[in-house]
Amino acid sequence: MGCLRTIDEIIAWGKADDDYKRAVWTELPLRRQTLRFDDEEL
């Protein structure tokens, strides 16, 4: 299903500090609510 991070976030992740990573992790549940994956029922 994917990690819900953007391409830019994935690229930056390896060199990102903990504050950046925490900010991204905070947004992920909100992103998940806005997406529907192909294997999910309507």
PyMOL Python script that loads the backbone (N, CA, C, O; Angstrom):
from pymol import cmd

cmd.read_pdbstr("""\
ATOM      1  N   MET A   1       0.810  -1.186   0.000  1.00  0.00           N
ATOM      2  CA  MET A   1       0.000   0.000   0.000  1.00  0.00           C
ATOM      3  C   MET A   1       0.861   1.262   0.000  1.00  0.00           C
ATOM      4  O   MET A   1       0.385   2.332  -0.379  1.00  0.00           O
ATOM      5  N   GLY A   2       2.061   1.155   0.400  1.00  0.00           N
ATOM      6  CA  GLY A   2       2.932   2.313   0.373  1.00  0.00           C
ATOM      7  C   GLY A   2       3.108   2.955   1.736  1.00  0.00           C
ATOM      8  O   GLY A   2       2.373   2.671   2.682  1.00  0.00           O
ATOM      9  N   CYS A   3       4.080   3.808   1.808  1.00  0.00           N
ATOM     10  CA  CYS A   3       4.415   4.439   3.083  1.00  0.00           C
ATOM     11  C   CYS A   3       3.737   5.797   3.266  1.00  0.00           C
ATOM     12  O   CYS A   3       3.837   6.398   4.335  1.00  0.00           O
ATOM     13  N   LEU A   4       3.050   6.283   2.233  1.00  0.00           N
ATOM     14  CA  LEU A   4       2.312   7.549   2.248  1.00  0.00           C
ATOM     15  C   LEU A   4       3.206   8.781   2.253  1.00  0.00           C
ATOM     16  O   LEU A   4       2.709   9.905   2.332  1.00  0.00           O
ATOM     17  N   ARG A   5       4.520   8.586   2.168  1.00  0.00           N
ATOM     18  CA  ARG A   5       5.418   9.741   2.074  1.00  0.00           C
ATOM     19  C   ARG A   5       5.517  10.178   0.619  1.00  0.00           C
ATOM     20  O   ARG A   5       5.333   9.380  -0.300  1.00  0.00           O
ATOM     21  N   THR A   6       5.814  11.467   0.427  1.00  0.00           N
ATOM     22  CA  THR A   6       6.025  11.979  -0.918  1.00  0.00           C
ATOM     23  C   THR A   6       7.404  11.554  -1.416  1.00  0.00           C
ATOM     24  O   THR A   6       8.249  11.122  -0.632  1.00  0.00           O
ATOM     25  N   ILE A   7       7.621  11.676  -2.700  1.00  0.00           N
ATOM     26  CA  ILE A   7       8.941  11.359  -3.266  1.00  0.00           C
ATOM     27  C   ILE A   7      10.014  12.230  -2.618  1.00  0.00           C
ATOM     28  O   ILE A   7      11.088  11.738  -2.271  1.00  0.00           O
ATOM     29  N   ASP A   8       9.731  13.510  -2.455  1.00  0.00           N
ATOM     30  CA  ASP A   8      10.704  14.414  -1.826  1.00  0.00           C
ATOM     31  C   ASP A   8      11.022  13.984  -0.394  1.00  0.00           C
ATOM     32  O   ASP A   8      12.174  14.050   0.035  1.00  0.00           O
ATOM     33  N   GLU A   9      10.008  13.548   0.337  1.00  0.00           N
ATOM     34  CA  GLU A   9      10.233  13.076   1.706  1.00  0.00           C
ATOM     35  C   GLU A   9      11.067  11.808   1.720  1.00  0.00           C
ATOM     36  O   GLU A   9      11.950  11.657   2.564  1.00  0.00           O
ATOM     37  N   ILE A  10      10.802  10.908   0.808  1.00  0.00           N
ATOM     38  CA  ILE A  10      11.565   9.662   0.739  1.00  0.00           C
ATOM     39  C   ILE A  10      13.032   9.950   0.426  1.00  0.00           C
ATOM     40  O   ILE A  10      13.929   9.354   1.022  1.00  0.00           O
ATOM     41  N   ILE A  11      13.265  10.854  -0.498  1.00  0.00           N
ATOM     42  CA  ILE A  11      14.639  11.210  -0.869  1.00  0.00           C
ATOM     43  C   ILE A  11      15.377  11.838   0.317  1.00  0.00           C
ATOM     44  O   ILE A  11      16.545  11.530   0.554  1.00  0.00           O
ATOM     45  N   ALA A  12      14.705  12.705   1.050  1.00  0.00           N
ATOM     46  CA  ALA A  12      15.333  13.431   2.157  1.00  0.00           C
ATOM     47  C   ALA A  12      15.477  12.578   3.416  1.00  0.00           C
ATOM     48  O   ALA A  12      16.275  12.903   4.296  1.00  0.00           O
ATOM     49  N   TRP A  13      14.715  11.497   3.508  1.00  0.00           N
ATOM     50  CA  TRP A  13      14.591  10.739   4.753  1.00  0.00           C
ATOM     51  C   TRP A  13      15.935  10.296   5.338  1.00  0.00           C
ATOM     52  O   TRP A  13      16.143  10.431   6.544  1.00  0.00           O
ATOM     53  N   GLY A  14      16.825   9.786   4.542  1.00  0.00           N
ATOM     54  CA  GLY A  14      18.097   9.253   5.038  1.00  0.00           C
ATOM     55  C   GLY A  14      18.967  10.279   5.728  1.00  0.00           C
ATOM     56  O   GLY A  14      19.737   9.934   6.624  1.00  0.00           O
ATOM     57  N   LYS A  15      18.859  11.529   5.330  1.00  0.00           N
ATOM     58  CA  LYS A  15      19.676  12.592   5.925  1.00  0.00           C
ATOM     59  C   LYS A  15      18.865  13.521   6.826  1.00  0.00           C
ATOM     60  O   LYS A  15      19.401  14.480   7.382  1.00  0.00           O
ATOM     61  N   ALA A  16      17.578  13.231   6.966  1.00  0.00           N
ATOM     62  CA  ALA A  16      16.690  14.104   7.737  1.00  0.00           C
ATOM     63  C   ALA A  16      16.937  13.968   9.236  1.00  0.00           C
ATOM     64  O   ALA A  16      17.309  12.904   9.730  1.00  0.00           O
ATOM     65  N   ASP A  17      16.719  15.076   9.945  1.00  0.00           N
ATOM     66  CA  ASP A  17      16.837  15.022  11.402  1.00  0.00           C
ATOM     67  C   ASP A  17      15.531  14.499  12.011  1.00  0.00           C
ATOM     68  O   ASP A  17      14.530  14.326  11.315  1.00  0.00           O
ATOM     69  N   ASP A  18      15.565  14.257  13.305  1.00  0.00           N
ATOM     70  CA  ASP A  18      14.405  13.668  13.977  1.00  0.00           C
ATOM     71  C   ASP A  18      13.180  14.577  13.921  1.00  0.00           C
ATOM     72  O   ASP A  18      12.056  14.086  13.819  1.00  0.00           O
ATOM     73  N   ASP A  19      13.376  15.881  13.985  1.00  0.00           N
ATOM     74  CA  ASP A  19      12.237  16.801  13.927  1.00  0.00           C
ATOM     75  C   ASP A  19      11.512  16.695  12.591  1.00  0.00           C
ATOM     76  O   ASP A  19      10.282  16.690  12.550  1.00  0.00           O
ATOM     77  N   TYR A  20      12.258  16.611  11.511  1.00  0.00           N
ATOM     78  CA  TYR A  20      11.664  16.454  10.185  1.00  0.00           C
ATOM     79  C   TYR A  20      10.869  15.149  10.111  1.00  0.00           C
ATOM     80  O   TYR A  20       9.731  15.128   9.642  1.00  0.00           O
ATOM     81  N   LYS A  21      11.483  14.069  10.577  1.00  0.00           N
ATOM     82  CA  LYS A  21      10.828  12.767  10.527  1.00  0.00           C
ATOM     83  C   LYS A  21       9.556  12.757  11.364  1.00  0.00           C
ATOM     84  O   LYS A  21       8.541  12.203  10.943  1.00  0.00           O
ATOM     85  N   ARG A  22       9.603  13.366  12.549  1.00  0.00           N
ATOM     86  CA  ARG A  22       8.403  13.430  13.390  1.00  0.00           C
ATOM     87  C   ARG A  22       7.295  14.225  12.707  1.00  0.00           C
ATOM     88  O   ARG A  22       6.123  13.856  12.790  1.00  0.00           O
ATOM     89  N   ALA A  23       7.658  15.310  12.036  1.00  0.00           N
ATOM     90  CA  ALA A  23       6.659  16.121  11.334  1.00  0.00           C
ATOM     91  C   ALA A  23       5.985  15.317  10.222  1.00  0.00           C
ATOM     92  O   ALA A  23       4.770  15.396  10.043  1.00  0.00           O
ATOM     93  N   VAL A  24       6.774  14.549   9.482  1.00  0.00           N
ATOM     94  CA  VAL A  24       6.211  13.708   8.428  1.00  0.00           C
ATOM     95  C   VAL A  24       5.309  12.641   9.038  1.00  0.00           C
ATOM     96  O   VAL A  24       4.193  12.429   8.564  1.00  0.00           O
ATOM     97  N   TRP A  25       5.783  11.968  10.087  1.00  0.00           N
ATOM     98  CA  TRP A  25       4.989  10.916  10.730  1.00  0.00           C
ATOM     99  C   TRP A  25       3.667  11.464  11.255  1.00  0.00           C
ATOM    100  O   TRP A  25       2.657  10.760  11.244  1.00  0.00           O
ATOM    101  N   THR A  26       3.663  12.706  11.712  1.00  0.00           N
ATOM    102  CA  THR A  26       2.439  13.325  12.220  1.00  0.00           C
ATOM    103  C   THR A  26       1.404  13.484  11.117  1.00  0.00           C
ATOM    104  O   THR A  26       0.206  13.366  11.374  1.00  0.00           O
ATOM    105  N   GLU A  27       1.841  13.746   9.905  1.00  0.00           N
ATOM    106  CA  GLU A  27       0.934  13.963   8.781  1.00  0.00           C
ATOM    107  C   GLU A  27       0.385  12.669   8.178  1.00  0.00           C
ATOM    108  O   GLU A  27      -0.663  12.695   7.532  1.00  0.00           O
ATOM    109  N   LEU A  28       1.051  11.568   8.369  1.00  0.00           N
ATOM    110  CA  LEU A  28       0.672  10.329   7.685  1.00  0.00           C
ATOM    111  C   LEU A  28      -0.751   9.857   7.976  1.00  0.00           C
ATOM    112  O   LEU A  28      -1.436   9.447   7.038  1.00  0.00           O
ATOM    113  N   PRO A  29      -1.235   9.889   9.214  1.00  0.00           N
ATOM    114  CA  PRO A  29      -2.619   9.449   9.437  1.00  0.00           C
ATOM    115  C   PRO A  29      -3.634  10.308   8.674  1.00  0.00           C
ATOM    116  O   PRO A  29      -4.647   9.792   8.201  1.00  0.00           O
ATOM    117  N   LEU A  30      -3.375  11.592   8.554  1.00  0.00           N
ATOM    118  CA  LEU A  30      -4.271  12.472   7.804  1.00  0.00           C
ATOM    119  C   LEU A  30      -4.242  12.134   6.320  1.00  0.00           C
ATOM    120  O   LEU A  30      -5.282  12.137   5.661  1.00  0.00           O
ATOM    121  N   ARG A  31      -3.081  11.848   5.802  1.00  0.00           N
ATOM    122  CA  ARG A  31      -2.962  11.457   4.392  1.00  0.00           C
ATOM    123  C   ARG A  31      -3.703  10.152   4.154  1.00  0.00           C
ATOM    124  O   ARG A  31      -4.378   9.993   3.136  1.00  0.00           O
ATOM    125  N   ARG A  32      -3.581   9.228   5.082  1.00  0.00           N
ATOM    126  CA  ARG A  32      -4.214   7.918   4.936  1.00  0.00           C
ATOM    127  C   ARG A  32      -5.733   8.057   4.831  1.00  0.00           C
ATOM    128  O   ARG A  32      -6.376   7.321   4.083  1.00  0.00           O
ATOM    129  N   GLN A  33      -6.297   8.992   5.574  1.00  0.00           N
ATOM    130  CA  GLN A  33      -7.738   9.193   5.560  1.00  0.00           C
ATOM    131  C   GLN A  33      -8.242   9.721   4.220  1.00  0.00           C
ATOM    132  O   GLN A  33      -9.412   9.537   3.882  1.00  0.00           O
ATOM    133  N   THR A  34      -7.384  10.364   3.466  1.00  0.00           N
ATOM    134  CA  THR A  34      -7.801  10.972   2.200  1.00  0.00           C
ATOM    135  C   THR A  34      -7.591  10.065   0.997  1.00  0.00           C
ATOM    136  O   THR A  34      -7.969  10.431  -0.116  1.00  0.00           O
ATOM    137  N   LEU A  35      -6.996   8.890   1.194  1.00  0.00           N
ATOM    138  CA  LEU A  35      -6.691   7.990   0.085  1.00  0.00           C
ATOM    139  C   LEU A  35      -7.521   6.721   0.153  1.00  0.00           C
ATOM    140  O   LEU A  35      -7.882   6.253   1.232  1.00  0.00           O
ATOM    141  N   ARG A  36      -7.814   6.181  -1.002  1.00  0.00           N
ATOM    142  CA  ARG A  36      -8.455   4.875  -1.100  1.00  0.00           C
ATOM    143  C   ARG A  36      -7.571   3.999  -1.966  1.00  0.00           C
ATOM    144  O   ARG A  36      -7.243   4.363  -3.096  1.00  0.00           O
ATOM    145  N   PHE A  37      -7.187   2.852  -1.445  1.00  0.00           N
ATOM    146  CA  PHE A  37      -6.338   1.942  -2.181  1.00  0.00           C
ATOM    147  C   PHE A  37      -7.185   0.961  -2.981  1.00  0.00           C
ATOM    148  O   PHE A  37      -8.324   0.679  -2.611  1.00  0.00           O
ATOM    149  N   ASP A  38      -6.640   0.446  -4.067  1.00  0.00           N
ATOM    150  CA  ASP A  38      -7.378  -0.431  -4.980  1.00  0.00           C
ATOM    151  C   ASP A  38      -7.976  -1.658  -4.295  1.00  0.00           C
ATOM    152  O   ASP A  38      -9.042  -2.127  -4.695  1.00  0.00           O
ATOM    153  N   ASP A  39      -7.316  -2.176  -3.284  1.00  0.00           N
ATOM    154  CA  ASP A  39      -7.812  -3.406  -2.657  1.00  0.00           C
ATOM    155  C   ASP A  39      -8.816  -3.156  -1.531  1.00  0.00           C
ATOM    156  O   ASP A  39      -9.223  -4.095  -0.847  1.00  0.00           O
ATOM    157  N   GLU A  40      -9.212  -1.913  -1.336  1.00  0.00           N
ATOM    158  CA  GLU A  40     -10.200  -1.589  -0.320  1.00  0.00           C
ATOM    159  C   GLU A  40     -11.593  -1.521  -0.919  1.00  0.00           C
ATOM    160  O   GLU A  40     -11.775  -1.069  -2.050  1.00  0.00           O
ATOM    161  N   GLU A  41     -12.557  -1.969  -0.162  1.00  0.00           N
ATOM    162  CA  GLU A  41     -13.939  -1.887  -0.628  1.00  0.00           C
ATOM    163  C   GLU A  41     -14.451  -0.465  -0.443  1.00  0.00           C
ATOM    164  O   GLU A  41     -13.968   0.276   0.413  1.00  0.00           O
ATOM    165  N   LEU A  42     -15.420  -0.101  -1.245  1.00  0.00           N
ATOM    166  CA  LEU A  42     -16.016   1.247  -1.142  1.00  0.00           C
ATOM    167  C   LEU A  42     -16.891   1.384   0.047  1.00  0.00           C
ATOM    168  O   LEU A  42     -17.462   2.450   0.273  1.00  0.00           O
TER     169      LEU A  42
END
""", "prot")
cmd.dss("prot")
cmd.show_as("cartoon", "prot")
cmd.util.cbc("prot")
cmd.orient("prot")
